[in-house]
Amino acid sequence: MSNDDPMQAMQTWVQAGQNMFQSFVQAVAAQQSGMTKEAEGTAPPAGVLPGTWMPEASAAAELQREWLERHAELWKSMLGRKAGESVPFSGDKRFEHSAWGESPVFDYLRQAYAVNADYVRRVAESAPVPEGKAKERLRFVARQIADAMAPSNFAATNPEFIQAALATNGESIRKGLQNLIADMEKGRISMTDESAFEVGRNLAVTPGAVVFENELIQLIQYSPLTEQVAKRPLLMVPPCINKFYIMDLQPENSLVRYAVSQGNTVFLVSWRNPKADLAHLTWDDYLEKGPLTALRVTREITGEETINALGFCVGGTMLSSALAVARARGDDKVASLTLLTTLLDFSDTGEIGLFVDEASVAAREATIGKGGLLRAQELASTFSALRANDLIWQYVVGNYLKGNTPAAFDLLFWNADSTNLPGPFAAWYLRHLYLENELRVPGKLDMCGVKADLSRVDMPAFVYCSREDHIVPWKSGFLSRGILGGDATFVLGASGHIAGVINPAAKNKRSHWVNESRTTNPEEWFDTAQEVKGSWWPVWANWLAGHSGGQVPARGRLGSDTHPAGEPAPGRYVKEQA
């Protein structure tokens, strides 16, 4: 191959990418802003505030000029590169392998891609779309297309693929195709070595038993690990959009086991993975058959008048709603409430909210709103798209181009163990919470035959959020302090939605922020907060101990005469596949 051939190939790739990026982003911008050809260059498009509109032609011309200048500089630097010179590259782990810097062709591809990706971002920013959900959606889609076009994602433009193929005499290609076929049969990308884990064998192994079940939940009671326990039991309500064992992975990173080891009698809701026979269930059904039933049975088994309760993510939203229903019915039997990465105010739902608008919700209501399932694979794909480079393209490259088997990782095994949702439940949740944000308004929503008012949920609360959470933005979770009626302690942890929560005290990683300020303003709270190294779990354990109701000897058996212990934990519901 002559020296001119790779140069021409690079020029063609760069120009094609630039043209595609420009056409795509301009088309999305036009659609989002309601722009028409007649409006271009004369007046602001529909929905665009005066003063924020930039004529598309002049903006595009300026961006084009700057793009050409950057590529000219890049081309000049490449032509001046010395033979055998290796160029380092930092800031993007996709291109940090030495193979990218050892070849002028591949070094040029990665640097040209960086220029093009920045061009996409700037086109999206300059598009005549007002700030708000439409603008955020444009930014999101622009990032998705830029991520997808990375040269690392394609065999012909990834030197690591070529190195692996040469080093293995083509075996990596065979394994990559084998991995691709296997994943096509599963209908999803493999993110971990799934043969390394099994629920009940090395995941969800905290000892306990199922002490109650109905068509929707199994209630698990865990065996004590201390001679003395808190008088008040602790009920945990995990999210129904995932399996509960995110809270009980392996013994060293199990929040359930930690709570038991701190002297709590722990009960936990294990949600059914709904199939067609449960596709009719509504939000009210989930509250009645889920947390409201679990609260009642926990009290019946232990004989305690009051208990403590914890909700995680959507489980926290459902638990808070159930407590509002209970209060409206005259039931005030919960002494303290813990909410982990939970939304009660849905005014800012982060990037997940970009998938929710009137058209999409109406479509759900028309198709599955009266019965049907929101499939697990659709939910999983949506969440993966929020972090496409980490949860999609990393595995496309590793599994299919390099022929690798992903490493064993319990959290990613859980992430792939998806659940369905009943259509009526999902449609109601999307309409009234994500779209219309009605839960925060006292008395606005009818739930289980009563008007729900979260301000009547006035027991002491511990509210935890994660600083880098892309599903529940921490400032939105913080707003729960001003919605709940009681005194709320807030703690902010480092990392994201899952890794921030599952941060074992024994490993003492990361950090968290604490502040005794009673402010309901998140920025004001953070400005005066103190950063503390290590896990937030001990902070919560100490807080919960203050609501224990005293100490009693550990209960001698699981269950009771009316609710006898049945199958051992983790039960069969959690093992059902979507």
N, C-alpha and C positions, 0 to 999 in steps of 0.2 A: 504494500500500500504506500503511495507517495505521501509526502508531507502535506500536499494540498488537500488530500481526501479528508483527513480528520478536521482540518480547518473549515472546509466547506460544510461538513456535517455539523460542526459546532455552530456556525453561523445560521444554518437552516433551523437547528433546534431552538436557538435563542430567539430568532425572529418569529418562528411559529408559536412559541410559548408567549411571547409578548403580544402577538396579534390575538391569540386565544384569550389571554387574560383581559386585554382591553375590551374586546367584544363582549365577553361574559359579564364583567363588572358593570359596564355601561348599560347592558340590557337589564340587569337586576336593578340598577339604580333607577332606570326609567320606569320599571314596573312598580317599584316601591313608592316612588314619588308621584305616580300618576302623570308623568310627563308625556307630552305628545310632541310630534314633530313641529306642529304649528307653534308650540310654546317656546321652542328652543331659541335662545338668543334674543327673545323679546320681553318676556315677563317671567316672574317666578312660577314654577310648576305648581300644580294643585297640592296644597298641604305644606308647602315650603314657606317658612317665615321670611318676610322681607328683610333684606340685609344679610341673610345667610346663603342666598342663592348666588352661584357663580356660573356665568355662561359656559356651557359645556365645551364649546369650540375653543375658547381661549384657555380654559383650564387644561383640556386635553393636549393642546399644542405645547403648553409649558411643561407638562409632565413628559411629553414625547421628547422635547428638547433635552431635558435633564437626563432622561433615560439613555438617549444616544450619547450624551457626553460621558456618562458613567461607563457605558460599554466601550467607548473609544479609549478611555483611560485604562480599562481592564485589558483590552486588546494590546495596547502599547506596552503595558507591564509584562504581559505574557511573552511578547516578541523579544523583550529584553532579558528574558530569564536565561540564566546560564545552564548549560547542559549538566544533567545529573543533580541539579539543585532540588532539594526537598523543601516545600513551602508549608510551614505550620498553619493551622486554621483553628480558631477557637470560637466558642459561642454557640455552636450547633453540633450536638453529639452525633448527628447523622453523618457528618463529614469529617470526623476527627481521626479516623483510621489513617495510618501512614500511607496506605495505597492511594488515597486521594491527592496527597502532596507530592508523590514521587513521579507522577506523570503530568506533563503540561496540559494534556487534553482533559484529564479528569479534574485537575485543579481548576481549569478554566470553566468546566461545567458547573462545579459547585459554586464558584464565585459569580458566574453569570446567573445562576439560579437565585442567589441572594439578591442580586440587583432586580431581577424580575419579580421576586416575591415582595420586595419593598415597593416596587412599582404598583403591584396589585393593591397593597395596603393603602398607598397614597391615592390611588384612583377611587377606592371605596370611601376614603375620608373626604375627598373633594366632591363627591357626587352630591347633586342637589337634593338631598334627603334630610329632613329635620332630625335633630337629636331625639332619641326615643327608641321604641322597640324596632321601628322600621330600619333605623340607622344601625342598631346593634345586629339586626338580622343580616344586613348587608355586610357588615364587618365579619360576621361569623361565616357566611357563605364564601366570601373572598378568601378567608383563611383556609377553609376546607379545600377550595380548588387549588390554592397555592401549595398546601401540604401534599395534595394528591399528585401534583406535577413535579415533585422533587426528583432529581435524577437518581437518587439512591433507591427509588421504588422500582426501577426498571433494570432488567438484566443487561441490556446493551450499554447503559450509562452508569453502571455501578462496578467499580474496579474490584470491590470485595467479592462480588459474585464470580468474576473472572479468576481471581486468585484462588478462591476455594475450589472452583472447577478444575484448574490446573493441578493444584496440590493433591486432589483426590482422584485424579484421572476420570473426572466426570461423575464420580459417585455422589457428590453433593447435589448435582442436577437430578439424579435419579431419586434421591431421598426427598428433594424439594417437591418433585412432581407427586411422589407418594404422599407427602404431607398435604399437598393441595387437594388431591383426590379424597383423602380421608376427611378433611375439613368440609369439602363440598357435600359429602355424605352426611356429616353431622349438621350442616347448615350454619356453621359458625367457625370463626378463627380460633384455633387452640392457643391459649396464653400460658399454659402450664402443663407439666407432665401429669395428666389426670390419673394415671395408673398409680401414682404415689399416695393418693388419698382415698379415704372411704369414710362417709359419715357413720359414726358409731364405732369405728375401728381406731382411727387416729384423729378424727375431728368430732367435736361435740361429745366428748367422753367424760364430762363431769358427772359423777354418779348421781342418780335420781330415778324417778319413776313418773309415769303418766298417772295423774290422780283424777282426771276428768276429761271427757271429750264430748263434743257435739259434731255436727256436720261440718263445722268451719274451723274449730280449734281443738288442739290437745293442750291441756294445762299440765306442765311438768313441775314437780316439786323436787328440789335437790337435797341430797343428804348432807347433814351438818358436818363441818370439819373442825368445830370447836366445841368444848364442853359447855360453854355458856353462849347464849345467842341473844340478840335483841328481841325484846318482847314483841315488838311489831314486825310482822313479816314484810318482805319486799317483793312486790309484783313487777316484773319486767314485761313491757309490751314492745317487741321489735317491729320493724316495718313489715307490711304484708306484701311489698313488692320484691322482697328478697327472702332468702331462707334465714331463720333465726340464728344459725350457728356462726354468723359473723361475730356474735357476742360470746361464742364458746368454741373458738377454733381449736387450738392445742393448749394443753395445760399452762404453758408459759405465757400465752397471750390471750387468755380467756377472761373476759370481764365478769362472766358468771362465776367462775371459780374464785376470782379475786373477791367478789362480793360475799360469797359463802365463807371464804377464809377470814374475812373481817368480822365474822360472827353474825351474819344475817341468814334468816330462813328465807330462801329465794324460791319464788314461783315464777314461771315464764310461760308466755303464750307462744305456742307453735302453730302457725297458720297452715291451713290446708292449701295445697296447690290446686286451684279450682280447674275442673274440667267442665264439660257440657252440662253435667247435672247441677252445677252450682252457678251457671252463667247468668242466672236471673237475680242474683243477690245484689242488694243496694247498699248505699252508705249506712243507712239505718240498720240493716241486717248485720253489717260488720260491727257497728257499735254495740248492738244488743247481744249478739252471739259471741263477740270478742271481749273487749275490755270490761264491759258492764257485767257480763257473766263471770269473767275471771276474778273481778273484784269481789263478787258475792261468794264464789266458791272458796277463795283464799281465806275469807273471814270465817266461813263455815268450818273449814278444815282445822284452822288454828284456834278457833274460839275467841279470837281477838276482835274487839269492836272497831278498832282503827288500824289501818295498815299504811305503809309507804308505797309509793308507785313511781315507776320510771318508764319513760317512753323515748324511743330512738327514732329520729327522722319522721317518716309518715306515722310510725307508731306513736310518736309524741303528739302529733296533730290529732290522731284518733283518740288517744288517751285523754287529752285536754277536752276534746269535744264530749267524750263520754262523761267526764267529771262535770261538765256544764249541764248535761242532761240529768245526772244524778242530783246535782244541787237544785235544779228546777223541780225535782221530785221529792225534795226534802231530805236527801241522803248526803251526809257530810262525814263519811267514814274514812276519808283519806287524810292522813296527818301531814304528809309532805309529798311534794311532786318534784321529780327530776326530769328535765328535758334535755336530750342530747341532739344537737344539730337539727332542730325542729323549727318549722315555720308555722306561725299563727297569723302573721301579717304577710300577705303575699304581694305587696306592692313592688318588691324587687326580688324576683325569683332567679336571678342570674341567667345563664345561657339556656337552661332548660326551658325557661319561659319563652324563648324564641320559637319554640315548636307549638306554642299554644296561642291561637287567635280565634276570633269568632268563626271564621270559616272552618278551621280544623275541628273545633269543638262541635259545631253544628253537624259536621260530617260524622263524627263519632256518635252523636245522639241519634242521627238518622239510621246508622248502620247497626251499632251494638248497644245503643242506649236502652232499648227495651229487652234485650237479651242477646247474649253472645259473649265472646271473649276478646280482651285485648291481649294478644299473644306475647309470650315471654320473649321471643326472638326480636319482636319489634321494640320492646322496652330495652332489651340489652343493646341493640344496635343504636338506639337513641343516646343512651348513656355513653357508649363507646365513642360516638361521633363528637362528644364534647371534648374529648382528649384524643383526637385521631392519631397523632404521632405516637403517643404512648400505648394506645389500646387497639390500634389497627395496623398502621404502617410499620411499626417496629416488628410486628410478628409476620407481616407479609414478607419483609426483607429476611428476617431470621429463619422462618420456617420454610419458605418457598424458594427464595433465591440462594440462600446459603445451605439449605437442607438440614438445619439444626432442629433438635428437639428442645422445646422450651424447658427451662429449669422448673423444678418442683417448687411451688409457692402456694401456701394454703389460702391466702387472701384471693388470689386469682382463680383458684379452683372454685371458691365460693362465688366469685363474680360471674363465673360461667354457669352456675347452677341456678338458672332463672326460674321465674314463676309467672303464671298467667294472672290476669285480673278479670273479674266479671265486668261485662260492658256497662251495666247500669251504675255500678259503683264507680268505675273509672270516669264515665261521662259526667256524673254528678260532681265528683271531686274536681275535675278540670273546669267545669262551668262555674261552680259556686266559690271555689277557693282560688285556683290559679287565675281564672279569667276575670271574675267579678269581685274577688277579694272580700267576701261577705262575712267570713268567720270572725273578723276583728270587730264587727259592728254588733253591739249588744242587742239581742232580740231579733236580729235580722233573719236568721236561718231557723227553719223548723227541722228539728232532729228528734226522731223517736217520739213524736207527738207533743213536744214542748218547744218553747222558744229558747234557743241556746244563748247564754250570756257568759262569756269567759271572765268577765269582771267578778262573777260570783265564785269563780275558782280561786279562793282566797287563802289557801293554805300556803305555808312557806315553800318557796321553789328554789331549786338549783338549776340554773340555765347554763349549758355549755355549748360553745360554738368553736369551729376551727377556722383559723385565720385565712387559710388558702382554699376554703371550701368552694367548689364551683357548682354545687348543687343547692346548698343552703348558704348564701352569702352571710357572713357573720353579722354584719350590721342589720340585716333583716331578722335574723334569729334573736339579736339583742332586743328588738322591739317588743318581744314577748313580755319584757319587764313592765312595759306600760299598758299591757292588755290584761294580764292576769291581775286578780284583785289583791293578792298578798305580797309580802316582802320577797323579793327575788334576788338571790346571790348570783352574780354572773362571773364566769371564768372563760377565758379565751385561750385555746390551745394552738400550738403550731401545726403545720401541715394541713391535710385536706379532709374531705368528708369522712373517709374511713380510717386512714392512717392516723389522723388526729385523735379520733375516738379510741381506737385500739392501740393505745400507747402504754404498754404494761409498766407498772410501777417498778418491777424487778429490774427491767432493763434501763430505766431512768433516762430515756432519750428525750431529745427535743427540749421544749420549754413551754411555759404557759404564763399568762398574765392574770394578775389579780388586782382588785381595787374595791375597797369598801364603799366607794361613792354610790349614792342612791340615784344618780342622774339617769334619765331615760334617753340621753343623747349619746350615741355610740362613740362619736369622735371625741367628745368631752371625756367620756370614760377612759378611752384608750390613751389620751394625752397625759393622764395622771396615773396610769396603771403601772404596776411593778412587774418586770419580767423575772420569772423564777425558773431556774434550770430544772429539767426533769418532768416526769409525768404529772398530769393533773389528778390522777386517780386518788392519791392520798388526801388531797384537798377535799374531794367529794366524800371519801370514806369518813373523814372527820366531821364533815357537815352532817352526813346521814346519821352518824352516831348521836348527834345532838337531838335527833328525832326518834330515837330507838324505843322510847317508853320504858327504859330500864332493861335490866338483864334477867334472864330466866335460864334454867337448865335446858340444854338442847332437847328437842322433842324426840322421843324414843322410836317413833315410827313415821313412815311417810303415809300421807292420806289420813282417812278417818273411817269410822264405821259406815257413814253415809257416802263417802267418796274413797273407797279402798284403792290402794296402789295397784296399778295394772302393769302394762309392759314397761320394761326399763327404758330410761332416757337413752337416746333422744326421741324415742317414739317412731311410729311409722309415717306420720304425716310429713315430716321433714325430708323423708327419703323419696317421696313421690316426685317424679320427673314431669316437666312441662310437656 
